[in-house]
Amino acid sequence: MNTDLSEAVWFKSSRSGPNQDCVEVAHLDGGNVAVRDSKNPTGDALVFTPRDWDVFITSGIWKH
């Protein structure tokens, strides 16, 4: 899936650590959610559908 992220408004995840290992999230049109590494803002981003994002955040996988 190619998604244009040039207009995305990114914010730091509240789960990011106190050092520079940060995850940034952007809510996109259609309910999709993009996630990227703040150290590489021009690199690839993961784009989740609303259903997949719900599974991701409720599964506990991201807490590890």
Secondary structure, DSSP 8 states (H G I E B T S, - for coil): -----TT---EE-TT--SSS--EEEEE-GGG-EEEEETT-TTS--EEE-HHHHHHHHHHSGGG-
